[in-house]
C-alpha cells in the first residue's frame, strides 16, 4: 500500500512537469503559429523618422488624409548647372541686394533705398525727381578726324551757350530811333542795321556792323529865316563785344566797343570820316539759337555836315547819334 502510494505521487509529479514544459513551448512559439484563418501576422520593425518621407502622425493638426501619403512625398529634384545671369543681384537692386519699397501713393516722401548709379532696377514712375534742366549734358560726337572722334560741346538749356564753351556765328537785325546830341543837332528819325560776327567760348565776340539813319538839320541862312536840310547817314565798322550771363536765368547783359567809317548823302553840305561806336543793353535768351536784345547804339564823330549858320560851314563839331534799339539775334 505504501509502495503504490509512492508510485502514484511520482506519476503526478512527472505529469505536472510535462504540462509545464508543454505550456512553455506553446508560449514561446505563439508568434510563429499560423492563425486559424490562414493569414500570416508579422511583427513590424521600429519605424525610422524622415522629415521628407514620413507622414504626420494620425490625430495631429496636419495629419494626412487617406490617400494623400503620396502627395506628401517631394517631387524628384533635377540638379542643373547654374545659368549665368545677365546682371548679378547686386547690380539689379543695389548694395543691399533687395529691391526698394514702392513709393507712397501721393509721392510726398522720397523712396528709401532707391537705386543710384547704373543699376538697372527702375523705380515706379514719379518716384525719383526728374533731372534738373541745368544739369551737365553729355557731349555729342559730331565729326571724325582720322581715328579721333571730336565731341561737340552740348548746351543744357540754361544761360548762354558761349558760357558753356560753345562758339557760334550770329546775325542780328537792328531797328530803332536815331536821336542827335551835340552842337547843331538834327531831329530824331529812323535807324536800322545789321551785325554779322561770331561769339566765342568765354562770351567775347567780334562783329562787322552796318547802320543807317536819317535826320533833318535846321538851316538858318539869314536871321529869322530857317528851313530843314534832310539826308542820310551810313556807318560801317568793326566792334568787340562781350556778354554777361545772369546766373542760369535766360537774361544776360551785353556790350560792345569799336570804330568805323561814316558818310552822308543828300545834305547841302555832306561829310565823311572816322567814328567811334558804343553799344550796351539787356537781352533775353530764347534758347541755343535765338535771343532778343534791347539797348542803345551810339555813334560819335567830328563832322561839318549842315551847320545852322552859314558862317560855320566847313567847320567840324563833335556830334553824337544815339539810338534806342531792339535786336533779334540768330545763332548758328
C-alpha positions, 0 to 999 in steps of 0.5 A: 500500500505504501509502495503504490502510494509512492508510485502514484505521487511520482506519476503526478509529479512527472505529469505536472512537469510535462504540462509545464514544459508543454505550456512553455513551448506553446508560449514561446512559439505563439508568434510563429503559429499560423492563425486559424484563418490562414493569414500570416501576422508579422511583427513590424520593425521600429519605424525610422523618422524622415522629415521628407518621407514620413507622414504626420502622425494620425490625430495631429493638426496636419495629419494626412488624409487617406490617400494623400501619403503620396502627395506628401512625398517631394517631387524628384529634384533635377540638379542643373548647372547654374545659368549665368545671369545677365546682371548679378543681384547686386547690380539689379537692386543695389548694395543691399541686394533687395529691391526698394519699397514702392513709393507712397501713393501721393509721392510726398516722401522720397523712396528709401533705398532707391537705386543710384548709379547704373543699376538697372532696377527702375523705380515706379514712375514719379518716384525719383525727381526728374533731372534738373534742366541745368544739369551737365549734358553729355557731349555729342560726337559730331565729326571724325578726324582720322581715328579721333572722334571730336565731341561737340560741346552740348548746351543744357538749356540754361544761360548762354551757350558761349558760357558753356564753351560753345562758339557760334556765328550770329546775325542780328537785325537792328531797328530803332530811333536815331536821336542827335546830341551835340552842337547843331543837332538834327531831329530824331528819325529812323535807324536800322542795321545789321551785325554779322560776327561770331561769339566765342567760348568765354562770351567775347565776340567780334562783329562787322556792323552796318547802320543807317539813319536819317535826320533833318538839320535846321538851316538858318541862312539869314536871321529869322529865316530857317528851313530843314536840310534832310539826308542820310547817314551810313556807318560801317565798322568793326566792334568787340563785344562781350556778354554777361550771363545772369546766373542760369536765368535766360537774361544776360547783359551785353556790350560792345566797343569799336570804330568805323567809317561814316558818310552822308548823302543828300545834305547841302553840305555832306561829310565823311570820316572816322567814328567811334561806336558804343553799344550796351543793353539787356537781352533775353535768351530764347534758347541755343539759337535765338535771343532778343536784345534791347539797348542803345547804339551810339555813334560819335564823330567830328563832322561839318555836315549842315551847320545852322549858320552859314558862317560855320560851314566847313567847320567840324563839331563833335556830334553824337547819334544815339539810338534806342534799339531792339535786336533779334539775334540768330545763332548758328 
